[in-house]
Amino acid sequence: MSAATPPATGQGSAPSADPAATPAADAPSTGSTDTTDTKDITGTSTGTRKPKAKPKAEPHPGTAPAGGDGRDEGRVRALLRHRGLHKLAVLAVLAAVLVPIAHAKWSSGSWPEALTVDLTDPLTDTNDWIIDNRDSHPLFLYFFGHISNGIVASVRGVYLVLLALGWTGVTAAATLVAWRTAGARTALTSAVSFAVCGLLGMWVPTMQTLALMVVAVALSVVVGGLLGLAGGLFERAFRVLRPVLDTMQVLPAFAYLLPVVLVFGIGVPGAVLATVIYAAPPMARLTALGLRGADPGVLEAVDSLGASRWQRLVTARLPLARRELLLGLNQTIMMALSMAVIASMIGGGGLGDRVYQALSSVDVGAALAAGIPIVLLAVVLDRTTAAAGEHSHAPAAPRWLRGLDGWAVAAALVAGQLADSLTWPRSWTVEIAEPVNDAVDWMTDHLYSGVPVVGGTADWAGHFTSWVLDPLRDGLQGLPWWSALLIVAALAWLIGTWGTALTATLAMAAVGVLGVWDESMNTLSQVLAAVAVTLVIGFAIGIAAARSERLERLLRPVLDVFQTMPQFVYLIPVVALFGVGRAPAAAAAIVYALPAVVRITTQGLRQVDPAALEAARSLGASRGQQLRQVQLPLARPALLLAVNQGVVLVLAVVIIGSLVGGGGLGYEVLFGLAQGDLATGLVAGAAIVCLGLMLDRVTQPTARRARKGA
């Protein structure tokens, strides 16, 4: 616990005899009251607000006030400090014992060959067996084969329906749904978004992506909903699901590709199932959360009426969990769309394939023309589903107008059929690839290098690589493996528990056992550097936005757009500005993770109890003192969550950054996908999983530790 954390007052202390002290004692508690926060600023206690009381001796700033709650809080602080010192002492003793032994046995520092496990032969044999039996074994013919055929038929059916509706019918139907759900503004956004998809000449790829997403989201909702239903109704199922969902949350999307390709091959089925595996966990987690958080009073009332378990689920639990269910749908859609480009690498097609192909040829204009519709689809679906979850409906329209909306869709459909133009007319398209590429060429000529004083973007990338990335990578690769494990264990134990430390250490050790230690250290160096820059910029912007309503309003649409962009889209501008290499990969990761860090930081600071800030201001605290000694300590859980999310998001894009020269584990995965080398790709994917799990455990404290810190 920080010394600036305020002790609770008015809980367990004897009432004051002075009537002037009563209002302060009766003030509502915030879980950690505000009075000592202000004392830390001014050195005086405000536990009793008596302007004419005789002043007492002032305690040292940061110490607990004497008497009552102050003594209790002082004991708690002393106990926590004692525990922290105890942990440090234990770590020092363990290091003193283990370091000489490890140095004597493994003085070279590199991961010992004797501790690695070669999985090449078994994985190659498995790959060969699957290839040899894919067309004949009953498991593939009567199980996986039927799943694959069902997915292909579903995607094809949805795609044909969308084409049959025509561009007028699809646009009108999407606008109607958005209007009924979220209001006129979202309806206008929906109409404009689909029109822009057509103007860019991407109508057919947009419908292909939409068909793929409809099937993938439907399967994700079914699978995630069933898992969440089991976790919400049965405690044992919830305990089993929780670590699985925690692990899946930190897995980069690349980790899902190889196993799916191994079983289903390249094509639409593999792309859909990889998307389902990636997008189902939010639905499962939020469904379980909503069911478990149902009001006990309502459930007891339903039981008293003699309702069966099924009736209680349908009439009480599910309606009470409506908000969480719709939020799960929203998050599932967003994650499915973020997989659109990645799924194109294994045959997903649609807009993702256009982005991937353009990015491979460094055609920034073509990539942007295909990337904009993905963003627009994400924005429309996000606004519509989020409004449904928040009960945010449009103002009531006249009855005659509400009755015409269905006829408007039918009229638009008929108009499209009569005009014999089911796809967007080619004469109505606008070519943006050439002007965008011209702008990129201009930036390359004027900003890439040779800029007076500040230097060009290529110079920045070179300096970041030579001054930050290279030393960090060399330092991590030169660090003895056993000392890296000790550092991970110490950090995880200090921020969490023994279980956290054990999980993080085993995950880190698994990287070495898999035989990809150096590649993992290369990836880890990029993650650490990108996270450091992300947190510095994100915390600064988040603090500024929390202190300025106007800035927050200006940032909100920008953050909305950035959070709905698929990961691949961020590679387009960094390639244009920075070329290829590890620095552009880190830059893309920073831009991708920054919105989440800014949002969580702003929200955490804004949720600080206003009474604490008011007490600090009443004692003459400056804005800087309010921030340092009141807001930041009370927002500590939110800040730790921002760090954790920044790490997870940076890792996801740093892996994808291997497409632009990032190297490391991402390159090994891509090489395995391209060459059909299951051993190389799957081992690297498993190492990514272990690295993500380790970083998650090291940066996210347990709930018990977070409550103590708060």
Secondary structure, 3 states (H helix, E strand, C coil): CCCCCCCCCCCCCCCCCCHHHHHHHCCCCCCCCCHHHHHHHHCCCCCCCCCCCCCCCCCCCCCCCCCCHHHHHHHHHHHHHHHHHHHHHHHHHHHHHHHHHHHHHCCCCCCCHHHCCCCHHHHHHHHHHHHHHCCCCHHHHHHHHHHHHHHHHHHHHHHHHHHHHHHHHHHHHHHHHHHHHHCHHHHHHHHHHHHHHHHCCCHHHHHHHHHHHHHHHHHHHHHHHHHHHHHHHCHHHHHHHHHHHHHHHCCCHHHHHHHHHHHHCCCHHHHHHHHHHHHHHHHHHHHHHHHHCCCHHHHHHHHHCCCCHHHHHHHHHHHHCHHHHHHHHHHHHHHHHHCHHHHHCCCCCHHHHHHHHHHHCCCHHHHHHHHHHHHHHHHHHHHHHHHHHCCCCCCCCCHHHHCCHHHHHHHHHHHHHHCCCCCCCHHHCCCCHHHHHHHHHHHHHHCCCCCCCCCCHHHHHHHHHHHHHHHHHHHHHHCCHHHHHHHHHHHHHHHCCHHHHHHHHHHHHHHHHCCCHHHHHHHHHHHHHHHHHHHHHHHHHHHHHHHCHHHHHHHHHHHHHHHHCCHHHHHHHHHHHHCCCHHHHHHHHHHHHHHHHHHHHHHHHHCCCHHHHHHHHHCCCCHHHHHHHHHHHHCHHHHHHHHHHHHHHHHHHHHHHHHHCCCCHHHHHHHHHHHCCHHHHHHHHHHHHHHHHHHHHHHCCCHHHHHHHC
